[in-house]
Every structure is written in C-alpha cells, then in structure tokens.
Amino acid sequence: MTRDELLRKLREALKTEESAVTIYARHLSAIITRSGLSAEAISSIKKTLEALIQENKRHKQVLTSVIQEIEGESIDVY
C-alpha cells in the first residue's frame, strides 16, 4: 500500500466517524422525543448513545493525528 492509498483510506474512515456522530445524535433526539419508552429506558439508551458519540470523537482525533503524522513522512508503507 502506498502512502497516498493509506491516506485515502484514513480520510474515508474519518468521514465515516463524522457521519456516525451525526447519526447517533439524531437517533438520540428521536428516541427522547418520540419513543414513548419509560424514563428509565430512555436514560439507559441516552447513556449508551452518548458513550458511542464520545468514542467516535476520540477515534476521530486518533485518525486526524495519524493522518497528520503520515502527511509529514515521505516514504511509502508496504
């Protein structure tokens, strides 16, 4: 795999993480406002989705750091 191929794959992964955060946030809003679930169930779901959102943000930061590090190198990765 060349450096450019690796960077392309990492950027695709970064876009996926960004999309996931948006999707999780939308689901969280929909669950809270329209579900008819008990307050306890909503609380549990909300905590789970918030944890997913935080992990996605962390993963996004890791991907950004890796991309920046690779962009500073001039070698191909095999």
All heavy atoms as a GROMACS GRO file, in nm:
protein
  618
    1MET      N    1   0.085  -0.117   0.000
    1MET     CA    2   0.000   0.000   0.000
    1MET      C    3   0.090   0.123   0.000
    1MET      O    4   0.183   0.132   0.079
    1MET     CB    5  -0.090  -0.003   0.124
    1MET     CG    6  -0.172   0.122   0.143
    1MET     SD    7  -0.278   0.121   0.289
    1MET     CE    8  -0.392  -0.007   0.249
    2THR      N    9   0.059   0.216  -0.086
    2THR     CA   10   0.138   0.338  -0.091
    2THR      C   11   0.090   0.435   0.017
    2THR      O   12  -0.018   0.420   0.074
    2THR     CB   13   0.126   0.407  -0.228
    2THR    OG1   14  -0.008   0.454  -0.244
    2THR    CG2   15   0.166   0.315  -0.342
    3ARG      N   16   0.171   0.535   0.039
    3ARG     CA   17   0.139   0.640   0.135
    3ARG      C   18   0.006   0.707   0.097
    3ARG      O   19  -0.080   0.730   0.183
    3ARG     CB   20   0.253   0.741   0.137
    3ARG     CG   21   0.236   0.858   0.227
    3ARG     CD   22   0.362   0.948   0.215
    3ARG     NE   23   0.342   1.071   0.283
    3ARG     CZ   24   0.288   1.181   0.229
    3ARG    NH1   25   0.250   1.179   0.104
    3ARG    NH2   26   0.275   1.290   0.300
    4ASP      N   27  -0.010   0.738  -0.030
    4ASP     CA   28  -0.133   0.804  -0.076
    4ASP      C   29  -0.256   0.715  -0.058
    4ASP      O   30  -0.363   0.763  -0.020
    4ASP     CB   31  -0.120   0.847  -0.222
    4ASP     CG   32  -0.025   0.964  -0.240
    4ASP    OD1   33   0.001   1.036  -0.141
    4ASP    OD2   34   0.024   0.983  -0.353
    5GLU      N   35  -0.241   0.586  -0.082
    5GLU     CA   36  -0.352   0.493  -0.062
    5GLU      C   37  -0.391   0.487   0.086
    5GLU      O   38  -0.509   0.487   0.120
    5GLU     CB   39  -0.316   0.353  -0.112
    5GLU     CG   40  -0.306   0.343  -0.263
    5GLU     CD   41  -0.246   0.211  -0.309
    5GLU    OE1   42  -0.164   0.150  -0.235
    5GLU    OE2   43  -0.281   0.168  -0.419
    6LEU      N   44  -0.290   0.482   0.170
    6LEU     CA   45  -0.315   0.479   0.314
    6LEU      C   46  -0.386   0.606   0.360
    6LEU      O   47  -0.484   0.600   0.434
    6LEU     CB   48  -0.184   0.460   0.391
    6LEU     CG   49  -0.194   0.459   0.543
    6LEU    CD1   50  -0.287   0.348   0.591
    6LEU    CD2   51  -0.056   0.445   0.604
    7LEU      N   52  -0.339   0.720   0.313
    7LEU     CA   53  -0.403   0.845   0.349
    7LEU      C   54  -0.547   0.851   0.301
    7LEU      O   55  -0.636   0.899   0.372
    7LEU     CB   56  -0.324   0.964   0.293
    7LEU     CG   57  -0.196   0.998   0.369
    7LEU    CD1   58  -0.112   1.098   0.291
    7LEU    CD2   59  -0.228   1.051   0.508
    8ARG      N   60  -0.572   0.801   0.182
    8ARG     CA   61  -0.708   0.800   0.128
    8ARG      C   62  -0.800   0.715   0.217
    8ARG      O   63  -0.911   0.755   0.252
    8ARG     CB   64  -0.710   0.749  -0.016
    8ARG     CG   65  -0.847   0.762  -0.082
    8ARG     CD   66  -0.847   0.725  -0.229
    8ARG     NE   67  -0.814   0.586  -0.252
    8ARG     CZ   68  -0.700   0.542  -0.308
    8ARG    NH1   69  -0.609   0.627  -0.350
    8ARG    NH2   70  -0.678   0.414  -0.323
    9LYS      N   71  -0.751   0.598   0.256
    9LYS     CA   72  -0.831   0.509   0.342
    9LYS      C   73  -0.857   0.573   0.479
    9LYS      O   74  -0.967   0.563   0.533
    9LYS     CB   75  -0.760   0.375   0.362
    9LYS     CG   76  -0.742   0.294   0.236
    9LYS     CD   77  -0.868   0.221   0.203
    9LYS     CE   78  -0.840   0.129   0.085
    9LYS     NZ   79  -0.960   0.074   0.030
   10LEU      N   80  -0.755   0.638   0.534
   10LEU     CA   81  -0.771   0.703   0.663
   10LEU      C   82  -0.870   0.819   0.655
   10LEU      O   83  -0.951   0.838   0.745
   10LEU     CB   84  -0.636   0.752   0.715
   10LEU     CG   85  -0.540   0.642   0.761
   10LEU    CD1   86  -0.400   0.698   0.783
   10LEU    CD2   87  -0.592   0.576   0.888
   11ARG      N   88  -0.865   0.893   0.547
   11ARG     CA   89  -0.961   1.004   0.529
   11ARG      C   90  -1.103   0.951   0.513
   11ARG      O   91  -1.199   1.013   0.563
   11ARG     CB   92  -0.919   1.090   0.411
   11ARG     CG   93  -0.797   1.175   0.441
   11ARG     CD   94  -0.763   1.270   0.328
   11ARG     NE   95  -0.643   1.343   0.361
   11ARG     CZ   96  -0.527   1.330   0.297
   11ARG    NH1   97  -0.517   1.248   0.193
   11ARG    NH2   98  -0.423   1.400   0.334
   12GLU      N   99  -1.119   0.839   0.446
   12GLU     CA  100  -1.251   0.776   0.434
   12GLU      C  101  -1.302   0.734   0.571
   12GLU      O  102  -1.420   0.753   0.603
   12GLU     CB  103  -1.245   0.655   0.341
   12GLU     CG  104  -1.227   0.689   0.196
   12GLU     CD  105  -1.204   0.566   0.107
   12GLU    OE1  106  -1.221   0.452   0.156
   12GLU    OE2  107  -1.166   0.586  -0.009
   13ALA      N  108  -1.214   0.678   0.652
   13ALA     CA  109  -1.251   0.637   0.788
   13ALA      C  110  -1.291   0.758   0.871
   13ALA      O  111  -1.387   0.753   0.949
   13ALA     CB  112  -1.136   0.562   0.854
   14LEU      N  113  -1.221   0.868   0.852
   14LEU     CA  114  -1.252   0.991   0.924
   14LEU      C  115  -1.391   1.042   0.887
   14LEU      O  116  -1.470   1.081   0.973
   14LEU     CB  117  -1.146   1.096   0.895
   14LEU     CG  118  -1.153   1.228   0.970
   14LEU    CD1  119  -1.146   1.205   1.120
   14LEU    CD2  120  -1.041   1.320   0.925
   15LYS      N  121  -1.424   1.038   0.759
   15LYS     CA  122  -1.558   1.080   0.715
   15LYS      C  123  -1.666   0.990   0.775
   15LYS      O  124  -1.773   1.037   0.813
   15LYS     CB  125  -1.567   1.078   0.563
   15LYS     CG  126  -1.493   1.191   0.497
   15LYS     CD  127  -1.505   1.183   0.346
   15LYS     CE  128  -1.419   1.288   0.280
   15LYS     NZ  129  -1.422   1.278   0.133
   16THR      N  130  -1.637   0.862   0.784
   16THR     CA  131  -1.732   0.767   0.844
   16THR      C  132  -1.757   0.802   0.990
   16THR      O  133  -1.871   0.800   1.036
   16THR     CB  134  -1.680   0.624   0.831
   16THR    OG1  135  -1.664   0.593   0.692
   16THR    CG2  136  -1.774   0.524   0.895
   17GLU      N  137  -1.651   0.833   1.061
   17GLU     CA  138  -1.666   0.870   1.203
   17GLU      C  139  -1.749   0.997   1.216
   17GLU      O  140  -1.834   1.007   1.304
   17GLU     CB  141  -1.529   0.891   1.268
   17GLU     CG  142  -1.447   0.766   1.283
   17GLU     CD  143  -1.513   0.660   1.370
   17GLU    OE1  144  -1.589   0.694   1.462
   17GLU    OE2  145  -1.488   0.541   1.346
   18GLU      N  146  -1.725   1.094   1.130
   18GLU     CA  147  -1.801   1.218   1.135
   18GLU      C  148  -1.949   1.192   1.109
   18GLU      O  149  -2.036   1.249   1.176
   18GLU     CB  150  -1.745   1.319   1.035
   18GLU     CG  151  -1.608   1.371   1.074
   18GLU     CD  152  -1.538   1.451   0.965
   18GLU    OE1  153  -1.584   1.449   0.849
   18GLU    OE2  154  -1.438   1.516   0.997
   19SER      N  155  -1.978   1.106   1.013
   19SER     CA  156  -2.117   1.072   0.983
   19SER      C  157  -2.182   0.998   1.099
   19SER      O  158  -2.300   1.022   1.130
   19SER     CB  159  -2.124   0.983   0.858
   19SER     OG  160  -2.077   1.053   0.746
   20ALA      N  161  -2.109   0.910   1.162
   20ALA     CA  162  -2.164   0.831   1.272
   20ALA      C  163  -2.207   0.921   1.387
   20ALA      O  164  -2.314   0.899   1.446
   20ALA     CB  165  -2.062   0.728   1.319
   21VAL      N  166  -2.128   1.020   1.421
   21VAL     CA  167  -2.163   1.111   1.530
   21VAL      C  168  -2.296   1.180   1.500
   21VAL      O  169  -2.384   1.190   1.585
   21VAL     CB  170  -2.051   1.214   1.556
   21VAL    CG1  171  -2.099   1.323   1.651
   21VAL    CG2  172  -1.928   1.146   1.613
   22THR      N  173  -2.312   1.225   1.377
   22THR     CA  174  -2.436   1.291   1.337
   22THR      C  175  -2.554   1.196   1.348
   22THR      O  176  -2.661   1.232   1.399
   22THR     CB  177  -2.424   1.345   1.193
   22THR    OG1  178  -2.314   1.435   1.187
   22THR    CG2  179  -2.549   1.416   1.149
   23ILE      N  180  -2.536   1.075   1.301
   23ILE     CA  181  -2.644   0.975   1.306
   23ILE      C  182  -2.680   0.942   1.451
   23ILE      O  183  -2.799   0.937   1.486
   23ILE     CB  184  -2.603   0.848   1.228
   23ILE    CG1  185  -2.598   0.879   1.079
   23ILE    CG2  186  -2.698   0.733   1.258
   23ILE    CD1  187  -2.531   0.773   0.995
   24TYR      N  188  -2.581   0.920   1.536
   24TYR     CA  189  -2.609   0.890   1.676
   24TYR      C  190  -2.684   1.004   1.742
   24TYR      O  191  -2.778   0.983   1.819
   24TYR     CB  192  -2.480   0.862   1.754
   24TYR     CG  193  -2.410   0.734   1.716
   24TYR    CD1  194  -2.271   0.727   1.718
   24TYR    CD2  195  -2.481   0.620   1.679
   24TYR    CE1  196  -2.205   0.610   1.684
   24TYR    CE2  197  -2.415   0.503   1.644
   24TYR     CZ  198  -2.278   0.499   1.648
   24TYR     OH  199  -2.212   0.384   1.615
   25ALA      N  200  -2.644   1.127   1.714
   25ALA     CA  201  -2.710   1.243   1.775
   25ALA      C  202  -2.855   1.252   1.730
   25ALA      O  203  -2.945   1.283   1.810
   25ALA     CB  204  -2.634   1.371   1.739
   26ARG      N  205  -2.882   1.225   1.602
   26ARG     CA  206  -3.019   1.227   1.552
   26ARG      C  207  -3.104   1.118   1.619
   26ARG      O  208  -3.219   1.142   1.656
   26ARG     CB  209  -3.022   1.208   1.401
   26ARG     CG  210  -2.982   1.331   1.327
   26ARG     CD  211  -3.000   1.311   1.178
   26ARG     NE  212  -2.940   1.421   1.107
   26ARG     CZ  213  -2.896   1.414   0.984
   26ARG    NH1  214  -2.904   1.301   0.917
   26ARG    NH2  215  -2.844   1.519   0.926
   27HIS      N  216  -3.048   1.000   1.633
   27HIS     CA  217  -3.121   0.891   1.698
   27HIS      C  218  -3.151   0.926   1.843
   27HIS      O  219  -3.260   0.897   1.893
   27HIS     CB  220  -3.043   0.760   1.690
   27HIS     CG  221  -3.049   0.695   1.557
   27HIS    ND1  222  -3.165   0.646   1.503
   27HIS    CD2  223  -2.952   0.670   1.465
   27HIS    CE1  224  -3.141   0.595   1.384
   27HIS    NE2  225  -3.012   0.609   1.359
   28LEU      N  226  -3.055   0.986   1.909
   28LEU     CA  227  -3.075   1.025   2.048
   28LEU      C  228  -3.193   1.121   2.060
   28LEU      O  229  -3.281   1.102   2.143
   28LEU     CB  230  -2.947   1.090   2.102
   28LEU     CG  231  -2.950   1.140   2.246
   28LEU    CD1  232  -2.984   1.026   2.340
   28LEU    CD2  233  -2.817   1.202   2.282
   29SER      N  234  -3.196   1.218   1.974
   29SER     CA  235  -3.306   1.315   1.976
   29SER      C  236  -3.440   1.247   1.947
   29SER      O  237  -3.540   1.272   2.015
   29SER     CB  238  -3.280   1.424   1.873
   29SER     OG  239  -3.387   1.513   1.866
   30ALA      N  240  -3.443   1.160   1.848
   30ALA     CA  241  -3.567   1.091   1.811
   30ALA      C  242  -3.616   1.001   1.924
   30ALA      O  243  -3.736   0.995   1.952
   30ALA     CB  244  -3.546   1.010   1.684
   31ILE      N  245  -3.525   0.932   1.988
   31ILE     CA  246  -3.563   0.841   2.097
   31ILE      C  247  -3.624   0.920   2.212
   31ILE      O  248  -3.727   0.881   2.267
   31ILE     CB  249  -3.440   0.760   2.145
   31ILE    CG1  250  -3.404   0.655   2.039
   31ILE    CG2  251  -3.468   0.694   2.280
   31ILE    CD1  252  -3.270   0.591   2.062
   32ILE      N  253  -3.563   1.030   2.245
   32ILE     CA  254  -3.611   1.108   2.359
   32ILE      C  255  -3.748   1.168   2.331
   32ILE      O  256  -3.835   1.168   2.416
   32ILE     CB  257  -3.508   1.217   2.395
   32ILE    CG1  258  -3.384   1.151   2.456
   32ILE    CG2  259  -3.567   1.319   2.492
   32ILE    CD1  260  -3.268   1.244   2.477
   33THR      N  261  -3.769   1.216   2.210
   33THR     CA  262  -3.892   1.290   2.183
   33THR      C  263  -4.009   1.205   2.136
   33THR      O  264  -4.124   1.243   2.155
   33THR     CB  265  -3.867   1.401   2.080
   33THR    OG1  266  -3.819   1.344   1.958
   33THR    CG2  267  -3.768   1.502   2.131
   34ARG      N  268  -3.985   1.090   2.073
   34ARG     CA  269  -4.095   1.017   2.008
   34ARG      C  270  -4.114   0.872   2.050
   34ARG      O  271  -4.203   0.806   1.999
   34ARG     CB  272  -4.074   1.019   1.857
   34ARG     CG  273  -4.069   1.156   1.799
   34ARG     CD  274  -4.048   1.150   1.650
   34ARG     NE  275  -3.999   1.278   1.606
   34ARG     CZ  276  -3.908   1.296   1.515
   34ARG    NH1  277  -3.856   1.194   1.454
   34ARG    NH2  278  -3.869   1.417   1.482
   35SER      N  279  -4.033   0.822   2.135
   35SER     CA  280  -4.033   0.678   2.158
   35SER      C  281  -4.148   0.625   2.242
   35SER      O  282  -4.192   0.513   2.223
   35SER     CB  283  -3.902   0.636   2.224
   35SER     OG  284  -3.897   0.689   2.356
   36GLY      N  285  -4.191   0.702   2.338
   36GLY     CA  286  -4.291   0.652   2.430
   36GLY      C  287  -4.234   0.554   2.532
   36GLY      O  288  -4.309   0.490   2.607
   37LEU      N  289  -4.104   0.539   2.534
   37LEU     CA  290  -4.039   0.450   2.630
   37LEU      C  291  -4.039   0.513   2.768
   37LEU      O  292  -4.053   0.635   2.784
   37LEU     CB  293  -3.894   0.422   2.588
   37LEU     CG  294  -3.875   0.345   2.458
   37LEU    CD1  295  -3.728   0.345   2.417
   37LEU    CD2  296  -3.923   0.202   2.474
   38SER      N  297  -4.016   0.431   2.868
   38SER     CA  298  -4.010   0.481   3.005
   38SER      C  299  -3.887   0.571   3.023
   38SER      O  300  -3.790   0.562   2.947
   38SER     CB  301  -4.000   0.364   3.104
   38SER     OG  302  -3.873   0.301   3.091
   39ALA      N  303  -3.894   0.654   3.125
   39ALA     CA  304  -3.781   0.743   3.153
   39ALA      C  305  -3.654   0.664   3.180
   39ALA      O  306  -3.544   0.703   3.140
   39ALA     CB  307  -3.815   0.832   3.272
   40GLU      N  308  -3.669   0.549   3.245
   40GLU     CA  309  -3.553   0.464   3.276
   40GLU      C  310  -3.491   0.409   3.147
   40GLU      O  311  -3.369   0.409   3.131
   40GLU     CB  312  -3.596   0.349   3.366
   40GLU     CG  313  -3.482   0.260   3.411
   40GLU     CD  314  -3.531   0.150   3.504
   40GLU    OE1  315  -3.601   0.181   3.603
   40GLU    OE2  316  -3.499   0.033   3.477
   41ALA      N  317  -3.573   0.362   3.055
   41ALA     CA  318  -3.523   0.309   2.928
   41ALA      C  319  -3.457   0.419   2.846
   41ALA      O  320  -3.350   0.399   2.788
   41ALA     CB  321  -3.636   0.245   2.848
   42ILE      N  322  -3.520   0.536   2.842
   42ILE     CA  323  -3.462   0.648   2.768
   42ILE      C  324  -3.327   0.687   2.827
   42ILE      O  325  -3.231   0.712   2.755
   42ILE     CB  326  -3.558   0.768   2.767
   42ILE    CG1  327  -3.678   0.736   2.677
   42ILE    CG2  328  -3.488   0.895   2.719
   42ILE    CD1  329  -3.788   0.840   2.681
   43SER      N  330  -3.318   0.688   2.958
   43SER     CA  331  -3.192   0.722   3.025
   43SER      C  332  -3.082   0.623   2.988
   43SER      O  333  -2.968   0.662   2.959
   43SER     CB  334  -3.212   0.723   3.176
   43SER     OG  335  -3.091   0.751   3.241
   44SER      N  336  -3.115   0.496   2.987
   44SER     CA  337  -3.018   0.392   2.951
   44SER      C  338  -2.972   0.406   2.806
   44SER      O  339  -2.852   0.399   2.777
   44SER     CB  340  -3.079   0.254   2.975
   44SER     OG  341  -2.990   0.153   2.935
   45ILE      N  342  -3.066   0.427   2.717
   45ILE     CA  343  -3.034   0.443   2.575
   45ILE      C  344  -2.950   0.568   2.554
   45ILE      O  345  -2.851   0.568   2.480
   45ILE     CB  346  -3.163   0.447   2.490
   45ILE    CG1  347  -3.230   0.310   2.493
   45ILE    CG2  348  -3.133   0.490   2.348
   45ILE    CD1  349  -3.373   0.311   2.440
   46LYS      N  350  -2.988   0.674   2.621
   46LYS     CA  351  -2.915   0.801   2.610
   46LYS      C  352  -2.770   0.785   2.654
   46LYS      O  353  -2.678   0.830   2.587
   46LYS     CB  354  -2.985   0.907   2.694
   46LYS     CG  355  -2.924   1.044   2.682
   46LYS     CD  356  -3.004   1.146   2.764
   46LYS     CE  357  -2.939   1.282   2.757
   46LYS     NZ  358  -3.010   1.382   2.836
   47LYS      N  359  -2.748   0.716   2.765
   47LYS     CA  360  -2.611   0.693   2.815
   47LYS      C  361  -2.530   0.612   2.714
   47LYS      O  362  -2.413   0.641   2.690
   47LYS     CB  363  -2.614   0.622   2.950
   47LYS     CG  364  -2.656   0.711   3.063
   47LYS     CD  365  -2.661   0.634   3.194
   47LYS     CE  366  -2.717   0.722   3.304
   47LYS     NZ  367  -2.732   0.650   3.431
   48THR      N  368  -2.592   0.511   2.656
   48THR     CA  369  -2.522   0.428   2.557
   48THR      C  370  -2.486   0.509   2.433
   48THR      O  371  -2.372   0.503   2.385
   48THR     CB  372  -2.609   0.308   2.517
   48THR    OG1  373  -2.637   0.231   2.634
   48THR    CG2  374  -2.539   0.221   2.414
   49LEU      N  375  -2.581   0.585   2.381
   49LEU     CA  376  -2.553   0.666   2.262
   49LEU      C  377  -2.450   0.775   2.291
   49LEU      O  378  -2.364   0.803   2.208
   49LEU     CB  379  -2.682   0.726   2.206
   49LEU     CG  380  -2.774   0.626   2.136
   49LEU    CD1  381  -2.905   0.693   2.097
   49LEU    CD2  382  -2.707   0.566   2.015
   50GLU      N  383  -2.456   0.834   2.409
   50GLU     CA  384  -2.356   0.934   2.445
   50GLU      C  385  -2.217   0.873   2.453
   50GLU      O  386  -2.118   0.935   2.413
   50GLU     CB  387  -2.395   1.003   2.576
   50GLU     CG  388  -2.511   1.099   2.559
   50GLU     CD  389  -2.562   1.156   2.691
   50GLU    OE1  390  -2.524   1.106   2.799
   50GLU    OE2  391  -2.643   1.250   2.684
   51ALA      N  392  -2.208   0.750   2.504
   51ALA     CA  393  -2.079   0.681   2.508
   51ALA      C  394  -2.028   0.654   2.367
   51ALA      O  395  -1.908   0.672   2.339
   51ALA     CB  396  -2.092   0.550   2.586
   52LEU      N  397  -2.117   0.614   2.278
   52LEU     CA  398  -2.077   0.592   2.138
   52LEU      C  399  -2.028   0.722   2.073
   52LEU      O  400  -1.928   0.722   2.001
   52LEU     CB  401  -2.194   0.534   2.057
   52LEU     CG  402  -2.230   0.390   2.083
   52LEU    CD1  403  -2.361   0.354   2.014
   52LEU    CD2  404  -2.118   0.298   2.035
   53ILE      N  405  -2.098   0.829   2.100
   53ILE     CA  406  -2.058   0.958   2.045
   53ILE      C  407  -1.920   0.997   2.096
   53ILE      O  408  -1.834   1.042   2.018
   53ILE     CB  409  -2.163   1.067   2.080
   53ILE    CG1  410  -2.291   1.044   1.999
   53ILE    CG2  411  -2.108   1.208   2.054
   53ILE    CD1  412  -2.411   1.126   2.045
   54GLN      N  413  -1.894   0.978   2.224
   54GLN     CA  414  -1.762   1.012   2.280
   54GLN      C  415  -1.652   0.925   2.219
   54GLN      O  416  -1.543   0.974   2.189
   54GLN     CB  417  -1.764   0.999   2.433
   54GLN     CG  418  -1.846   1.106   2.500
   54GLN     CD  419  -1.805   1.246   2.461
   54GLN    OE1  420  -1.688   1.282   2.461
   54GLN    NE2  421  -1.903   1.327   2.424
   55GLU      N  422  -1.679   0.797   2.201
   55GLU     CA  423  -1.580   0.708   2.139
   55GLU      C  424  -1.554   0.747   1.993
   55GLU      O  425  -1.441   0.740   1.946
   55GLU     CB  426  -1.624   0.562   2.150
   55GLU     CG  427  -1.603   0.505   2.288
   55GLU     CD  428  -1.458   0.512   2.332
   55GLU    OE1  429  -1.366   0.470   2.259
   55GLU    OE2  430  -1.435   0.562   2.444
   56ASN      N  431  -1.660   0.786   1.923
   56ASN     CA  432  -1.642   0.830   1.785
   56ASN      C  433  -1.555   0.956   1.780
   56ASN      O  434  -1.468   0.969   1.693
   56ASN     CB  435  -1.775   0.857   1.716
   56ASN     CG  436  -1.838   0.731   1.664
   56ASN    OD1  437  -1.925   0.676   1.729
   56ASN    ND2  438  -1.794   0.684   1.551
   57LYS      N  439  -1.577   1.047   1.871
   57LYS     CA  440  -1.496   1.169   1.876
   57LYS      C  441  -1.350   1.136   1.905
   57LYS      O  442  -1.259   1.193   1.846
   57LYS     CB  443  -1.552   1.266   1.980
   57LYS     CG  444  -1.682   1.331   1.937
   57LYS     CD  445  -1.735   1.424   2.044
   57LYS     CE  446  -1.865   1.488   2.001
   57LYS     NZ  447  -1.921   1.578   2.103
   58ARG      N  448  -1.330   1.042   1.998
   58ARG     CA  449  -1.193   1.001   2.031
   58ARG      C  450  -1.127   0.935   1.910
   58ARG      O  451  -1.012   0.964   1.877
   58ARG     CB  452  -1.194   0.904   2.150
   58ARG     CG  453  -1.055   0.871   2.202
   58ARG     CD  454  -1.061   0.765   2.310
   58ARG     NE  455  -1.106   0.637   2.260
   58ARG     CZ  456  -1.030   0.552   2.189
   58ARG    NH1  457  -0.906   0.583   2.159
   58ARG    NH2  458  -1.078   0.437   2.148
   59HIS      N  459  -1.200   0.849   1.842
   59HIS     CA  460  -1.147   0.781   1.725
   59HIS      C  461  -1.115   0.882   1.615
   59HIS      O  462  -1.014   0.871   1.546
   59HIS     CB  463  -1.247   0.676   1.675
   59HIS     CG  464  -1.190   0.581   1.577
   59HIS    ND1  465  -1.262   0.530   1.473
   59HIS    CD2  466  -1.066   0.526   1.564
   59HIS    CE1  467  -1.186   0.450   1.402
   59HIS    NE2  468  -1.067   0.446   1.455
   60LYS      N  469  -1.199   0.981   1.599
   60LYS     CA  470  -1.177   1.087   1.501
   60LYS      C  471  -1.045   1.161   1.532
   60LYS      O  472  -0.968   1.189   1.441
   60LYS     CB  473  -1.295   1.183   1.503
   60LYS     CG  474  -1.293   1.287   1.397
   60LYS     CD  475  -1.420   1.371   1.405
   60LYS     CE  476  -1.398   1.506   1.345
   60LYS     NZ  477  -1.512   1.596   1.359
   61GLN      N  478  -1.020   1.188   1.658
   61GLN     CA  479  -0.896   1.254   1.698
   61GLN      C  480  -0.774   1.168   1.666
   61GLN      O  481  -0.672   1.218   1.618
   61GLN     CB  482  -0.898   1.288   1.847
   61GLN     CG  483  -0.996   1.397   1.883
   61GLN     CD  484  -1.011   1.413   2.034
   61GLN    OE1  485  -0.975   1.324   2.112
   61GLN    NE2  486  -1.065   1.526   2.075
   62VAL      N  487  -0.787   1.037   1.691
   62VAL     CA  488  -0.677   0.945   1.662
   62VAL      C  489  -0.650   0.942   1.511
   62VAL      O  490  -0.534   0.951   1.468
   62VAL     CB  491  -0.708   0.802   1.714
   62VAL    CG1  492  -0.607   0.702   1.661
   62VAL    CG2  493  -0.711   0.802   1.866
   63LEU      N  494  -0.756   0.931   1.432
   63LEU     CA  495  -0.739   0.930   1.286
   63LEU      C  496  -0.674   1.058   1.236
   63LEU      O  497  -0.585   1.055   1.152
   63LEU     CB  498  -0.874   0.908   1.217
   63LEU     CG  499  -0.932   0.768   1.225
   63LEU    CD1  500  -1.077   0.768   1.178
   63LEU    CD2  501  -0.849   0.670   1.144
   64THR      N  502  -0.718   1.171   1.290
   64THR     CA  503  -0.662   1.300   1.250
   64THR      C  504  -0.512   1.304   1.283
   64THR      O  505  -0.432   1.348   1.200
   64THR     CB  506  -0.736   1.415   1.319
   64THR    OG1  507  -0.874   1.411   1.280
   64THR    CG2  508  -0.678   1.549   1.283
   65SER      N  509  -0.475   1.257   1.399
   65SER     CA  510  -0.334   1.255   1.439
   65SER      C  511  -0.250   1.165   1.348
   65SER      O  512  -0.140   1.201   1.307
   65SER     CB  513  -0.319   1.207   1.583
   65SER     OG  514  -0.378   1.297   1.671
   66VAL      N  515  -0.305   1.048   1.315
   66VAL     CA  516  -0.233   0.955   1.228
   66VAL      C  517  -0.216   1.016   1.089
   66VAL      O  518  -0.108   1.009   1.030
   66VAL     CB  519  -0.306   0.819   1.221
   66VAL    CG1  520  -0.245   0.730   1.113
   66VAL    CG2  521  -0.301   0.749   1.356
   67ILE      N  522  -0.322   1.077   1.037
   67ILE     CA  523  -0.314   1.141   0.905
   67ILE      C  524  -0.206   1.250   0.907
   67ILE      O  525  -0.123   1.257   0.815
   67ILE     CB  526  -0.451   1.199   0.864
   67ILE    CG1  527  -0.548   1.086   0.831
   67ILE    CG2  528  -0.437   1.295   0.744
   67ILE    CD1  529  -0.694   1.129   0.817
   68GLN      N  530  -0.205   1.332   1.008
   68GLN     CA  531  -0.106   1.440   1.018
   68GLN      C  532   0.036   1.384   1.025
   68GLN      O  533   0.127   1.438   0.963
   68GLN     CB  534  -0.135   1.529   1.139
   68GLN     CG  535  -0.259   1.613   1.122
   68GLN     CD  536  -0.299   1.686   1.248
   68GLN    OE1  537  -0.255   1.654   1.359
   68GLN    NE2  538  -0.386   1.785   1.233
   69GLU      N  539   0.051   1.277   1.099
   69GLU     CA  540   0.184   1.216   1.112
   69GLU      C  541   0.231   1.159   0.977
   69GLU      O  542   0.345   1.179   0.937
   69GLU     CB  543   0.181   1.105   1.218
   69GLU     CG  544   0.319   1.049   1.248
   69GLU     CD  545   0.316   0.955   1.366
   69GLU    OE1  546   0.235   0.974   1.457
   69GLU    OE2  547   0.399   0.861   1.365
   70ILE      N  548   0.141   1.091   0.909
   70ILE     CA  549   0.178   1.031   0.780
   70ILE      C  550   0.205   1.139   0.676
   70ILE      O  551   0.297   1.125   0.594
   70ILE     CB  552   0.067   0.934   0.731
   70ILE    CG1  553   0.064   0.812   0.824
   70ILE    CG2  554   0.093   0.891   0.586
   70ILE    CD1  555  -0.053   0.721   0.801
   71GLU      N  556   0.126   1.246   0.678
   71GLU     CA  557   0.148   1.354   0.582
   71GLU      C  558   0.287   1.417   0.598
   71GLU      O  559   0.341   1.469   0.503
   71GLU     CB  560   0.040   1.461   0.596
   71GLU     CG  561  -0.092   1.419   0.539
   71GLU     CD  562  -0.202   1.520   0.562
   71GLU    OE1  563  -0.194   1.598   0.660
   71GLU    OE2  564  -0.298   1.520   0.482
   72GLY      N  565   0.344   1.406   0.717
   72GLY     CA  566   0.477   1.460   0.742
   72GLY      C  567   0.588   1.368   0.696
   72GLY      O  568   0.704   1.407   0.693
   73GLU      N  569   0.556   1.245   0.658
   73GLU     CA  570   0.655   1.148   0.612
   73GLU      C  571   0.660   1.146   0.460
   73GLU      O  572   0.565   1.180   0.393
   73GLU     CB  573   0.621   1.008   0.665
   73GLU     CG  574   0.626   1.000   0.816
   73GLU     CD  575   0.586   0.863   0.867
   73GLU    OE1  576   0.556   0.774   0.786
   73GLU    OE2  577   0.587   0.846   0.989
   74SER      N  578   0.770   1.097   0.407
   74SER     CA  579   0.786   1.092   0.260
   74SER      C  580   0.812   0.953   0.209
   74SER      O  581   0.864   0.935   0.100
   74SER     CB  582   0.899   1.185   0.218
   74SER     OG  583   1.020   1.142   0.275
   75ILE      N  584   0.778   0.849   0.287
   75ILE     CA  585   0.802   0.713   0.245
   75ILE      C  586   0.671   0.642   0.215
   75ILE      O  587   0.565   0.681   0.261
   75ILE     CB  588   0.879   0.632   0.353
   75ILE    CG1  589   0.800   0.629   0.485
   75ILE    CG2  590   1.018   0.690   0.375
   75ILE    CD1  591   0.856   0.535   0.588
   76ASP      N  592   0.676   0.536   0.137
   76ASP     CA  593   0.560   0.452   0.111
   76ASP      C  594   0.555   0.342   0.217
   76ASP      O  595   0.658   0.294   0.264
   76ASP     CB  596   0.569   0.385  -0.028
   76ASP     CG  597   0.534   0.482  -0.138
   76ASP    OD1  598   0.475   0.588  -0.110
   76ASP    OD2  599   0.564   0.452  -0.254
   77VAL      N  600   0.436   0.301   0.255
   77VAL     CA  601   0.414   0.195   0.353
   77VAL      C  602   0.374   0.069   0.279
   77VAL      O  603   0.282   0.070   0.201
   77VAL     CB  604   0.304   0.237   0.453
   77VAL    CG1  605   0.280   0.126   0.553
   77VAL    CG2  606   0.339   0.367   0.523
   78TYR      N  607   0.445  -0.040   0.304
   78TYR     CA  608   0.414  -0.166   0.238
   78TYR      C  609   0.374  -0.270   0.338
   78TYR      O  610   0.412  -0.272   0.448
   78TYR     CB  611   0.534  -0.217   0.158
   78TYR     CG  612   0.563  -0.127   0.041
   78TYR    CD1  613   0.659  -0.028   0.049
   78TYR    CD2  614   0.491  -0.142  -0.076
   78TYR    CE1  615   0.684   0.055  -0.059
   78TYR    CE2  616   0.517  -0.058  -0.185
   78TYR     CZ  617   0.614   0.038  -0.176
   78TYR     OH  618   0.639   0.120  -0.282
   0.00000   0.00000   0.00000
